[in-house]
């Protein structure tokens, strides 16, 4: 009556797949915890509360970008323009906070205007990327590389490549202050991470991001509006880049046309270290967050051990390659097993 | 000529048995200078399997794409449940109850079984903040699959980890799950081994028992004779004829597919 549709050896293949998927799901977290414990034992400066707060503060900006980047990577794309967008948001926000004519007294209205202006920059860049990728069909690499260089270039032209000073000092509370002993940028990161995590794993939008990343033809055939979801994803990365840029203003009290340089690649690296696949369809928000702090802790440790900062990209690159190599080897052996 | 015309509407006037749920009447389709279909009529009857056969390029794919509203016919009409319809998109045809299972299956391998069953039809709970009802969907998906006598995989298993037969069964079960009345299948067992082919055929026969109207394209004549109640033969965009399985044999169908029958018939007419 019920013909067998199970694989030939269900008893053997299924538990294996489970071990593999558990290792994939939690492997990065295990590595992270082990690293933190080891560093706590080895390094006295590492295990101080001040250093912990430092870590939370330093990684908030990359963390916000990486959480949004997770959507783009699961979708099967990525967004190279987030660093440039953050810089542009910081310049526009600073300009508006200072007052465009420069001699008006700074008010809360200016600060609110600055934040709104910064966010608007992110939305605008996200709209351009999303329109090009979803509606025109431009490859995400080309599209976001283009907006990255255009936006960065425009900021250099506008500011003559010099930082904008004069942001009201009270605004640094956002970047340098703390609430309940926890740095404010980390609170912002936490709120963004929780919202994006729910969006990714509990809503139709996030569900469709996985579906499109896994099989775009199937998604389209089953009536999912692929264009709208793609546009939404690049709006998310643009918006989060802008939030990151506004935090940068709060941390330095300046608008920085050259700020957040290369952050897009660190954010992508964090997502990939967290186990997401660049070919789309796979990735988890919690693992991205672990990836962010794994890279952050390593560079923090190198600092504390007095290693030249020039070594930091070497470390980041090495972790990235090792993480991807392990994942690829696991995926290949899983395929062979099947 | 008159003999062929009579064959094109074999059951409509006969009055016996259930009325067709889906009909194409005199459908033609051209792509530029190429005539893909010329005056083709075909019927799908509830509780029966219609087998659509023909050589490569005979127009089988074009015909099912017209029936599932991927293409629109240049001439002729489509009737669904006795009424003429003109769907503007596959989504509309699907919403009305015409499901199509293509060879690519339209499954997302990176997603669990339940998510594929519900793909594009997800359920949410909570009105102000609509969140996915994952547990509810998984339970419902299990019940849907169990209805088809199939050995049900775990609902949380990723579709990429399943066998080809399981994937096919999930695609077919999904097509049958949403109040559909007609299921069109393009080569449902093309990529499967012998045992899995039989298992999928059992699922298809189960659908016939449940009263679905089924239309199956297959290159495998043995399979057509195992499954189909009526066999419709296309050749070079024209309907050559329909045969009841009980009144024909593979030799005759092969002759119709290759054109030998047509030549003989034309000679006789002259």
Interface residues (C-beta under 8 A of the other chain):
Chain A: X1 X2 X3 X4 X5 X6 X7 X17 X198 X202 X203 X204 X207 X210 X211 X213 X214 X215 X217 X218 X219 X221 X222 X223 X224 X281 X282 X338
Chain B: X90 X91 X94 X102 X104 X105 X106 X107 X108 X109 X110 X111 X115 X119 X120 X121 X122 X124 X130 X131 X132 X149 X150 X151 X153 X161 X162 X163 X165 X166 X169 X195 X196 X198 X199 X200 X202
